[in-house]
Amino acid sequence: MERSYQICTRCIMDTSDPEISFDGQGRCNHCRNYEVRVASEVFRGEEGKHRLEAMVERIRAQGSGRDYDCVIGVSGGVDSTMVAYTVRKLGLRPLAVHFDNGWNSELAVDNIKKTLDRLGIDLQTHVVDWEEFRDLQLSFLKASVANCEIPTDHAITALLFNTAAQHGIRYIFGGGNVATEGILPFSWGYYNQDRKHLEAVHRRFGTIPLKTTPRISLSRFIYLVFVRGIRLIPILNYVDYNKTEAMKLIQEELCWRYYGGKHYESIFTRFFQGYILPVKFGFDKRRAHLSTLVCSGEMSREDALREMEKNPYGNESLLREDREFVIKKFGLTEETFEGLMHLPIRSYRDYPNHSFFLHTLRDLRSRFKKVATAA
């Protein structure tokens, strides 16, 4: 039986998440989970300052004599730019890593260059073979699963950990944070860490061997964390992070420019989140992003609802431009693309994966997080 529509009375999450639940006051499980995450993962004010100071002292000591004492990922977006800014203000010596998957907007490239030049940070860019990565991304579009960003997200994680291991660096600072990313329904995607799933989809629909795309298995991830002691630290959880204020700061100090939406520094991501997801899969990731800002107190629920009434692209001309660009870059015809859009929707469960293992070991995944963020 089809579920009747319901929207949270606190944030704006609704039944576009089929697994959402509500309490007696109409508040959703995402709000409750957000509060739990803030209590256990976010350290602000004096506590955050003290934890950061202790962390920085340890990182400096362990990085003594090396060219770099930590690794950061950069994309040209707000969060990664703030990570670079924060790390340098703390006096650390980061190596910036960027994964070039062929979809960078000119604005993102310019943001990265200006940021790293002004902060004096070295950059290491991994450029993937376009035909190879195109084949991998098309495999996910053909698989008709909701998370077609797995190829990029998985490659970024793999690149960060492998780079840290190669340079003998134990600390990676990531832009993931509760303040702007604390809410995201599991039903809208799947773990990007699952290499088995990524390679299974590619074997089914791809034709070009994966030679330049960074990958990391779960066993190697466990090895790097528990044996090599590499930590992934969400540093923005240790500062009083406010996205609006952060954007003003980096605009003033780094000449950073806004690109229009969360993760819209990538043309494919902008088209995927702004068109493919709502049109084909029936959900809009802005709802989760805005709900997070509502729960953090950065935005009112009324303003979030008004924002959802707007076109995710802002104007139809940009949508037409992106659609034409994406179809052409993938080497598709309009008819072929429409065929992909009308394929029956599939679940990650329809392809080989490690979901049972990952679900069974949720406590282990929690330990990953605790070890990675331990101060």
C-alpha positions in Angstrom: 0.0 0.0 0.0 1.3 3.4 -0.9 2.4 5.5 2.0 0.6 8.8 2.6 2.7 11.9 2.4 4.2 13.3 5.6 6.9 15.9 6.4 8.8 16.4 9.6 7.6 19.1 11.9 11.1 20.2 12.8 13.1 20.0 9.6 11.9 19.4 6.1 12.7 15.7 5.5 9.7 13.9 4.2 8.5 10.6 2.8 10.6 10.9 -0.3 12.8 8.9 2.1 10.8 5.6 2.1 12.5 4.5 5.3 11.7 7.7 7.3 9.9 7.4 10.6 8.2 9.9 12.9 7.6 10.2 16.6 4.4 11.3 18.4 5.3 15.0 17.8 5.9 14.5 14.1 9.7 14.8 14.3 11.6 12.4 12.0 14.3 9.9 12.8 16.8 12.1 11.0 16.4 14.9 13.5 16.8 12.6 16.4 19.9 11.0 14.8 21.3 14.5 14.2 21.1 15.3 17.9 22.9 12.1 18.8 25.7 12.8 16.2 26.1 16.4 17.5 26.4 15.1 21.1 29.0 12.5 20.2 31.0 13.9 17.2 30.9 17.7 17.4 33.3 19.6 19.8 32.9 23.4 19.9 34.0 26.3 22.0 36.8 25.6 24.5 36.4 21.8 24.3 37.0 21.9 20.5 39.9 24.3 21.0 41.6 22.1 23.5 41.1 18.9 21.5 42.6 20.7 18.4 45.6 21.9 20.3 46.4 18.5 21.6 45.9 17.0 18.1 48.1 19.6 16.4 50.9 19.1 18.9 50.8 15.3 18.3 50.7 15.7 14.5 53.6 18.2 14.5 55.7 15.8 16.6 55.0 12.8 14.4 55.5 14.8 11.2 58.8 16.2 12.3 61.5 15.8 9.6 58.9 15.2 6.8 57.9 17.5 4.0 54.2 17.2 5.1 52.5 16.3 8.3 49.0 15.7 7.0 46.9 15.2 3.8 43.9 17.2 2.8 41.5 16.7 -0.1 40.5 19.8 -2.2 37.6 20.2 -4.6 37.1 24.0 -4.8 34.0 23.7 -2.6 33.2 25.4 0.7 34.0 22.6 3.1 37.4 21.5 1.6 38.5 25.2 1.2 37.7 25.7 4.9 39.7 22.6 5.8 42.7 24.0 3.9 42.3 27.4 5.6 41.8 25.9 9.1 44.8 23.5 8.8 47.1 26.2 7.7 45.9 28.6 10.5 46.8 25.8 12.9 50.4 25.9 11.6 50.3 22.4 10.0 52.1 21.5 6.7 49.5 19.8 4.5 49.8 18.1 1.1 46.7 18.9 -0.9 45.3 16.1 -3.0 42.8 16.6 -5.8 41.0 13.9 -7.9 40.4 15.2 -11.4 37.6 13.1 -12.9 37.1 15.3 -16.0 34.0 17.2 -14.6 35.6 20.2 -12.8 34.0 23.5 -13.5 36.3 26.3 -14.4 35.2 28.0 -11.2 36.3 25.0 -9.1 39.7 24.9 -10.7 40.1 28.7 -10.1 39.0 28.3 -6.4 41.6 25.5 -5.8 44.4 27.5 -7.4 43.7 30.7 -5.5 43.2 28.9 -2.2 46.4 26.9 -2.3 48.5 29.8 -3.7 47.4 32.1 -1.0 47.9 29.6 1.7 51.2 28.2 0.4 50.0 24.6 0.1 51.5 22.1 -2.3 49.1 20.3 -4.6 49.1 16.7 -6.0 46.5 16.1 -8.7 45.5 12.6 -9.8 44.1 12.9 -13.4 42.1 9.8 -14.3 42.0 8.5 -17.8 38.8 10.0 -19.2 37.7 7.1 -21.4 38.2 4.8 -18.5 36.2 6.9 -16.0 33.5 7.7 -18.5 33.0 3.9 -19.0 32.8 3.5 -15.2 30.3 6.3 -14.7 28.2 5.1 -17.6 28.2 1.7 -16.0 26.4 3.1 -13.0 23.9 5.0 -15.2 23.2 1.7 -17.0 22.9 -0.1 -13.7 20.1 2.4 -12.9 21.1 2.8 -9.2 20.5 6.0 -7.3 24.1 6.6 -6.3 26.0 7.3 -9.5 28.5 9.3 -7.6 30.1 6.2 -6.1 32.9 6.1 -8.7 34.0 9.6 -7.7 33.5 9.3 -4.0 35.2 6.0 -3.8 38.2 7.2 -5.8 38.6 10.3 -3.6 38.6 8.1 -0.4 41.1 5.7 -2.0 43.3 8.5 -3.2 43.5 10.2 0.2 44.4 7.0 2.1 46.8 5.7 -0.5 48.6 9.0 -0.7 48.9 9.2 3.0 50.3 5.7 3.1 52.8 6.4 0.3 54.2 9.5 2.1 54.2 7.9 5.5 51.6 10.4 6.8 49.2 9.3 9.5 46.7 12.1 9.4 44.1 13.0 6.8 41.8 16.0 7.3 38.5 15.7 5.5 35.7 18.1 4.8 32.9 15.8 6.0 31.1 17.4 8.9 27.9 17.1 10.9 27.0 20.8 10.6 26.4 20.7 6.8 26.2 16.9 6.2 24.6 15.4 9.3 21.5 14.2 7.5 21.5 11.9 4.5 19.0 9.0 4.2 20.7 5.6 3.5 17.8 4.8 1.2 19.0 7.5 -1.2 22.3 5.8 -1.9 24.8 3.2 -0.9 28.3 3.0 0.8 30.9 4.4 -1.5 33.6 2.3 0.3 32.3 -0.9 -1.2 34.9 -1.8 -3.9 33.2 -5.1 -4.6 30.0 -3.3 -5.6 31.8 -0.8 -7.7 33.7 -3.4 -9.6 30.7 -5.7 -10.0 28.7 -2.9 -11.6 31.6 -2.1 -13.9 32.1 -5.8 -14.9 28.4 -6.0 -15.8 28.1 -2.8 -17.9 31.7 -1.6 -18.6 34.2 -2.5 -21.2 37.4 -0.6 -20.4 39.8 -2.0 -17.7 40.2 0.1 -14.6 43.8 1.1 -14.5 44.0 4.7 -13.4 40.9 4.9 -11.1 42.0 4.8 -7.4 40.3 2.0 -5.5 40.6 0.7 -2.0 39.3 -2.6 -0.6 37.7 -2.9 2.8 40.6 -5.1 4.0 43.1 -2.5 2.9 41.1 0.2 4.6 41.1 -1.8 7.8 44.9 -2.4 7.5 45.7 1.3 6.9 43.5 2.4 9.9 44.4 -0.3 12.5 47.9 -1.4 11.4 49.4 1.7 9.8 47.4 4.0 12.2 46.1 6.4 9.5 43.4 8.7 10.9 40.7 10.5 8.9 39.8 13.5 11.0 36.7 15.7 10.2 38.4 18.8 11.5 35.3 21.0 10.9 33.6 19.1 13.7 36.2 20.7 16.1 35.5 24.3 15.3 32.4 26.5 15.4 31.5 25.8 11.8 28.8 27.9 10.2 28.6 27.5 6.4 27.3 31.0 5.7 30.0 32.6 7.8 32.6 30.3 6.3 31.7 31.4 2.8 32.1 35.0 3.7 35.5 34.3 5.3 37.0 32.5 2.3 35.5 35.0 -0.1 37.2 37.8 1.7 40.5 36.1 2.5 41.0 33.7 -0.4 39.0 35.4 -3.2 36.9 32.2 -3.3 33.8 32.3 -5.5 30.5 30.5 -4.9 29.3 27.9 -7.5 25.6 27.7 -6.7 24.8 24.6 -4.6 26.3 21.9 -2.4 28.9 20.0 -4.4 28.0 21.9 -7.5 31.7 22.6 -8.1 31.4 19.5 -10.3 29.3 19.9 -13.5 28.2 16.2 -13.4 27.2 16.5 -9.7 25.2 19.6 -10.4 23.3 17.8 -13.3 23.0 14.5 -11.3 21.7 16.1 -8.1 19.7 18.9 -9.8 18.1 16.8 -12.6 18.7 13.0 -12.7 17.9 12.3 -9.0 14.6 14.3 -8.7 13.4 13.4 -12.2 14.2 9.7 -12.3 14.5 8.7 -8.6 12.0 11.0 -7.1 14.1 12.7 -4.4 16.0 16.0 -4.1 19.2 16.0 -2.0 18.7 19.7 -1.2 16.0 18.5 1.2 18.6 16.7 3.3 21.2 19.4 3.0 18.7 22.1 4.1 17.3 19.9 6.9 20.8 19.7 8.3 21.1 23.5 8.3 17.7 23.7 10.0 18.8 21.3 12.7 22.0 23.2 13.2 20.2 26.5 13.6 21.8 28.1 10.6 18.5 28.3 8.7 14.8 28.5 9.7 12.4 25.8 8.6 10.3 28.4 6.7 13.4 29.6 4.7 14.3 26.0 3.9 10.8 25.3 2.6 11.0 28.4 0.5 14.3 27.3 -0.9 12.8 24.0 -1.9 10.3 25.8 -4.0 13.1 27.2 -6.2 14.5 25.4 -9.3 17.7 23.6 -8.2 19.4 25.1 -11.2 18.1 28.6 -10.6 17.3 29.0 -14.3 16.3 26.7 -17.1 19.0 28.0 -19.4 21.8 26.5 -17.2 19.9 23.2 -17.1 19.7 23.0 -20.9 23.4 23.9 -21.1 24.4 21.3 -18.6 22.2 18.6 -20.2 23.7 19.2 -23.6 27.2 19.2 -22.1 26.8 16.0 -20.1 25.2 14.1 -23.0 27.9 15.2 -25.4 30.8 14.5 -23.0 29.5 11.0 -22.3 29.3 10.4 -26.1 25.5 9.8 -26.0 22.6 10.8 -28.1 19.5 12.4 -26.7 17.6 9.1 -27.4 20.2 7.0 -25.6 20.2 9.3 -22.6 16.4 9.3 -22.4 16.6 5.5 -22.6 18.9 5.5 -19.5 16.5 7.8 -17.7 13.6 5.5 -18.3 15.3 2.2 -17.3 13.6 0.5 -14.3 15.1 1.7 -11.1 17.4 -0.8 -9.4 18.8 -1.2 -6.0 22.4 -1.8 -5.0 21.1 -5.2 -3.8 20.7 -6.2 -7.5 24.4 -6.3 -7.8 27.2 -8.1 -5.9 28.2 -6.2 -2.8 29.5 -6.4 0.8 26.3 -5.0 2.3 25.7 -8.0 4.6 29.3 -7.7 5.9 29.0 -4.0 6.3 25.7 -4.2 8.1 26.8 -7.0 10.4 29.9 -5.0 11.3 28.3 -1.7 12.0 30.0 -1.6 15.4 33.3 -2.0 13.6 32.4 0.9 11.3 31.7 2.9 14.4 35.1 2.0 15.8 36.6 3.2 12.5 35.0 6.6 13.2 36.1 6.7 16.8 39.7 5.7 16.0 39.8 8.1 13.1 38.6 11.0 15.1 40.3 10.2 18.4 42.1 13.3 19.8 
